[in-house]
Amino acid sequence: MTTIYQHGTLAQLVARQMSGTITVAEMLEHGDTGIGTFEGLDGEGIFLNGEAYQADSSGKVHHITDKQTTLPFASIHFDQPEVSQKLPFRQVNYSELTKSLQDKQLFNVFSALKVHGEFSHVHVRIVARQEKPYPSLLQVAEQQPEFEAENIIGTLVGYYAPKVFGGPTAAGWHLHFLSDDLAFAGHVLDFNATDVDGTIQIFDNFLQHLPINNEDFRSMNQDITDLDKAIEASEGGKN
Amino acid sequence: MTTIYQHGTLAQLVARQMSGTITVAEMLEHGDTGIGTFEGLDGEGIFLNGEAYQADSSGKVHHITDKQTTLPFASIHFDQPEVSQKLPFRQVNYSELTKSLQDKQLFNVFSALKVHGEFSHVHVRIVARQEKPYPSLLQVAEQQPEFEAENIIGTLVGYYAPKVFGGPTAAGWHLHFLSDDLAFAGHVLDFNATDVDGTIQIFDNFLQHLPINNEDFRSMNQDITDLDKAIEASEGGKN
């Protein structure tokens, strides 16, 4: 059995619930590889080899050594290359990756992608820290700094979720990038991988953990009308 | 930590995936109380005290002793009255139950309801077994037999799911009923409880298990347009 552990929902960020409700330490009990965001949407998070990294909206990357740092929304799993499918190509871009799903019948299951190597181009955005009272994710999405890198070595990591799970999480691909030299990272809008090794790991289980003891979460007004549009505007890559 | 374990999705039934992909024995490893349906939508399932029961579309109720009987969609949890909230009333109907949620801030979390005692009225429907090639849940829903009982002693059991999880599961309440004498059961459309004890158990975790080794599931065309409407037509109670 393989499991993605997710704390919080993407939809709750649309409903302004951005307080940190789980620690990095707690997330790492459930995996060593994943993605997320920090309290107040403070940048893009990457879990890799059991360590946590944060890209802030100035473009800087931090190794998170304070394991009590909190997150409102994050997903993690134990990377198991021995039960994963190897990517059958060393070159791939975002559109090609999405198309290749259809043939492999991956579109109805949760999977994780982990790709390491040389990228000729990576285009990311990094969400900026918000203060209380928190705005909606949709408002935040309108003003996210974007960054690009050429010929960079690093790791692409993230998840594919079936369409029907859009709301609890991002439907389609949701990928983050971290360069080996820790100088560049973010939420991936586009990429072109030129010489990479990669794996796709399929999951039996999607374990949704909710911050049920958080009062703001319990009382939030989760309006699901136009939720898909709000998520697409804020999370959309080349799906 | 308390967990609802769900195998399969409600949405997959709309997408005609009704083959049994988990056994009663496997479900009972993850709980003793819950609801579901059997292969080919063969009736309404109730798990109670670690036993499985089936109401077939003739209205008959069977105690499922063959633990290899399979289900395409089912949810289960371990009933823990010691960590549950007692219902503050001995009388309640479906509409009142739904309204009482708002005050208790239960609408953003998963919870289970278990109510035992006397009901002055219970109105159920029971889905009928389908043959391959399976139709959509929506087509099946148009011709479901309904049954009513008056002054009956039994157990109401089922779940509340936050709206944003509509699709993977039924948003709002999804309740089944089983009479103590095993003569009456089904998917609850309406009820009026007149002298009952009940508990609401809130969950930290919603564990979604998918039949990832089933070829039909892997290749199904899960059209999410109008999914909400299809589910409302087929599953709607007094939410």
Contacts between the chains, C-beta under 8 A, distances in Angstrom:
chain1	res1	chain2	res2	distance
A	9	B	164	6.3
A	11	B	164	4.5
A	105	B	218	4.3
A	105	B	219	5.4
A	107	B	222	7.9
A	108	B	210	7.7
A	108	B	217	6.1
A	108	B	218	5.7
A	108	B	219	7.6
A	108	B	220	6.1
A	108	B	222	6.1
A	109	B	210	6.0
A	109	B	212	5.0
A	109	B	218	6.8
A	110	B	210	7.3
A	162	B	222	6.7
A	163	B	222	6.3
A	163	B	224	5.0
A	164	B	9	6.3
A	164	B	11	4.5
A	164	B	167	4.4
A	164	B	168	6.0
A	164	B	222	5.9
A	164	B	224	5.7
A	164	B	227	7.1
A	165	B	167	7.5
A	165	B	168	6.1
A	165	B	208	8.0
A	166	B	224	7.7
A	167	B	164	4.4
A	167	B	165	7.5
A	167	B	167	7.5
A	168	B	164	6.0
A	168	B	165	6.1
A	168	B	168	7.2
A	202	B	212	5.9
A	203	B	210	7.9
A	203	B	212	7.5
A	204	B	209	6.0
A	204	B	210	6.6
A	204	B	212	5.8
A	205	B	207	5.9
A	205	B	208	6.7
A	205	B	209	5.3
A	205	B	210	7.7
A	206	B	207	7.7
A	206	B	208	4.4
A	206	B	210	7.5
A	207	B	3	8.0
A	207	B	205	5.9
A	207	B	206	7.7
A	207	B	207	5.0
A	207	B	208	7.6
A	208	B	165	8.0
A	208	B	205	6.7
A	208	B	206	4.4
A	208	B	207	7.5
A	208	B	208	6.8
A	209	B	204	6.0
A	209	B	205	5.3
A	210	B	108	7.7
A	210	B	109	6.0
A	210	B	110	7.3
A	210	B	203	7.9
A	210	B	204	6.6
A	210	B	205	7.7
A	210	B	206	7.5
A	212	B	109	5.0
A	212	B	202	5.9
A	212	B	203	7.5
A	212	B	204	5.8
A	217	B	108	6.1
A	218	B	105	4.2
A	218	B	108	5.7
A	218	B	109	6.8
A	219	B	105	5.4
A	219	B	108	7.6
A	220	B	108	6.0
A	222	B	107	7.9
A	222	B	108	6.1
A	222	B	162	6.8
A	222	B	163	6.3
A	222	B	164	5.9
A	224	B	163	5.0
A	224	B	164	5.7
A	224	B	166	7.7
A	227	B	164	7.1
